[in-house]
Amino acid sequence: MVYFIGAGPGDPELLTLKGYNALKSCQVVIYAGSLVNPEILNFADKSAKVFDSSKMTLEEILSIIKQYRDENIARLHTGDPSLFGAINEQIEFLEKEGIPYKIIPGVSSMFAGAASLKRELTIPDITQTVIITRYGKRTFVPEDLEELSKHNATMVLFLSIKYLKKIVDILKRNYPNNTPISIVYKASWKDEKIVSGTLEDIVEKAGDIESTALIYVGHFLEDIKTRSKLYDKTFSHMFRKAEYEDSSSFDD
């Protein structure tokens, strides 16, 4: 059995309990050493065979899986495997070979970064949409960043910090120049760093951050005082009836 385990954003305590239990049960561990915190390996069985996939090709990874197909294999991916996890090609191989697998979700770095920023990504009357994307350079991106920016919604960019200036130039075509933007480097790690500014000054402020960082764009980053309907006493839902003022107290 192959377990695709979301290892979380970096902080070992953000590994899920289900992920922890699956990792403990595996005799083989393949982890992305360039991104997964090595401290998480301490949760694995001491006798487990451990392989760092950061310098491997897909074929080399699949060769290890095939070699140990009769054992439990932990395939540790950073964050959540469903976001830029490159698991699709591995799943294709497993299904072709008849090797069973399970996917265990993890805490995405996107949410760890939002927690560090102490912000909610969706705010009533401001935005109810989160656009998750990346800047296309070596990897083709079918969606157009300029088109996406027309929504002025909350935007989170993965794998793109190296192209910050180009990204900002594109975003300025639709977002106002004073739109807040934050960069979270190594969200939840001990050496996490946050740089905040606007589209006007963020490139200069970012300095030499060129990897392992997320870009957050949008007015959700501002100190906005709004209330959702969820806990509004005049709002009904299946668990609570709305409270209304007694209209009889008003004159006709």
NORWO-V294272 format. One record per pair of residues at least 24 apart in sequence whose ideal C-beta (glycine too) atoms are under 10 Angstrom apart, sorted by the first residue. I is the first residue (numbers start at 0). J is the second residue. Records with the same first field share a line. If there is no record, write none. Layout:
I=J, J
This chain:
0=24, 25, 68, 69, 70, 71, 72, 73, 98, 99, 100, 101
1=25, 27, 29, 64, 67, 68, 70, 71, 72, 73, 74, 89, 90, 92, 93, 98, 99, 100, 101, 102
2=28, 71, 72, 73, 74, 75, 99, 100, 101, 102, 103
3=72, 73, 74, 75, 76, 79, 80, 81, 84, 86, 89, 90, 93, 100, 101, 102, 103, 104, 105
4=28, 30, 35, 39, 73, 74, 75, 76, 80, 101, 102, 103, 104, 105
5=75, 76, 77, 78, 79, 80, 81, 82, 84, 102, 103, 104, 105, 106, 107
6=30, 31, 34, 35, 36, 39, 40, 42, 73, 74, 75, 76, 77, 78, 79, 80, 103, 105, 106
7=35, 36, 39, 75, 76, 77, 78, 79, 105, 106, 107, 108, 110, 111, 186, 187
8=34, 36, 77, 78, 79, 105, 106, 107, 108, 109, 110, 111, 112, 114, 115, 183, 185, 186, 187, 188, 191, 213
9=34, 35, 36, 38, 39, 77, 78, 106, 108, 111, 185, 186, 187, 188, 189, 190, 191, 211
10=36, 38, 39, 106, 111, 186, 187, 188, 189, 191
11=36, 37, 38, 39, 40, 41, 42, 187
12=38, 39, 106, 187
13=39, 78, 105, 106, 107, 108, 110, 111, 114, 186, 187
14=38, 39, 42, 75, 103, 105, 106
15=79, 103, 104, 105, 106
17=101, 103, 104, 105
18=42, 73, 75, 103, 104, 105, 106
19=43, 103
20=103
21=71, 73, 75, 101, 103
22=47, 71, 73, 75, 103
23=47, 71, 73
24=71, 73
25=49, 67, 70, 71, 72, 73, 74, 75
26=67, 69, 70, 71, 72, 73
27=63, 64, 66, 67, 68, 70, 71, 72, 73, 74
28=71, 72, 73, 74, 75
29=55, 59, 60, 63, 64, 67, 72, 73, 74, 75, 76, 89
30=73, 74, 75, 76, 77
31=55, 60, 74, 75, 76, 77, 84, 85
32=75
33=77, 210, 211
34=75, 76, 77, 78, 108, 185, 211
35=75, 76, 77, 78
36=75, 77, 185, 187, 188, 189
38=189
39=75, 77
40=73, 75
42=73
43=73, 75
44=71, 73
47=71, 72, 73
48=72
49=73, 75
50=74
52=76
57=85, 88, 89, 92
58=92
60=85, 88, 89, 92
61=88, 89, 91, 92, 93, 96, 98
64=89, 92, 93, 96, 98, 100
65=92, 93, 96, 98
68=93, 96, 97, 98, 99
69=98
72=98, 100
73=103
74=100, 102, 103
75=105
76=102, 103, 105
77=105, 107, 108, 211
78=104, 105, 106, 107, 108, 109, 110, 111, 157, 186
79=103, 104, 105, 106, 107, 108, 109, 110
80=104, 105, 107
81=105, 107
82=107, 108, 109, 131, 155, 157
83=107, 108, 131, 133, 138, 157, 158
106=186, 187
107=131, 155, 157, 186, 213
108=155, 157, 183, 185, 186, 187, 188, 211, 212, 213
109=155, 156, 157, 183, 186, 213, 215
110=155, 186, 187
111=183, 185, 186, 187, 188, 191, 213
112=155, 181, 182, 183, 184, 185, 186, 187, 191, 193, 212, 213, 214, 215
113=153, 155, 181, 183, 186, 213, 215, 219, 220
114=183, 186, 187
115=181, 183, 185, 186, 187, 191, 192, 193, 213
116=181, 183, 186, 193, 195, 213, 215, 219, 220
118=153, 179, 181, 215, 217, 219, 220, 221, 222, 223
119=153, 219, 223, 227
120=152, 153, 154, 155, 215, 217, 219, 220
121=152, 153, 217, 219, 227
122=153, 217, 218, 219, 220, 221, 223, 225, 227
123=223, 225, 226, 227, 228, 229, 231
124=223, 225, 226, 227
125=151, 152, 153, 217, 218, 219, 221, 223, 225
126=150, 151, 152, 153, 154, 217, 218, 219
127=152, 153
128=152, 153, 154, 217
129=153, 154, 155, 215, 217, 219
130=154, 155, 156, 216, 217
131=155, 156, 157
132=156, 157, 158, 159, 214
133=157, 158, 159, 162, 166, 214
134=158, 159, 160, 161, 162, 163, 165, 166, 169, 214
135=159, 162
136=161, 162, 165
143=169
144=169, 170, 172, 173
145=169, 170, 172, 173
146=173
147=173
148=172, 173, 174, 178, 216
149=173, 174
150=174, 217
151=175, 178, 216, 217, 218
152=216, 217, 218, 219
153=215, 216, 217, 218, 219, 220
154=178, 180, 214, 215, 216, 217, 219
155=183, 213, 214, 215, 216, 217
156=180, 182, 212, 213, 214, 215, 216
157=212, 213, 214
158=210, 211, 212, 213, 214
159=212, 213, 214
160=184, 205, 208, 209, 210, 211, 212, 213, 214
161=208, 209, 210, 212
162=209, 214
163=201, 202, 205, 208, 209, 212, 214
164=201, 202, 203, 205
165=202
166=198, 201, 202, 214, 216
167=197, 198, 199, 200, 201, 202, 205, 214, 216
168=198, 202
170=198, 201, 214, 216
171=198, 199
174=198, 216, 217, 218
175=199, 218
176=200
177=218, 221
178=216, 217, 218, 220, 221
179=215, 216, 217, 218, 219, 220, 221, 222
180=204, 205, 214, 215, 216, 217, 220
181=213, 214, 215, 216, 217, 220
182=206, 208, 212, 213, 214, 215
183=208, 211, 212, 213, 214, 215
184=208, 209, 210, 211, 212, 213
185=210, 211, 212, 213
186=211, 212, 213
195=220
196=220
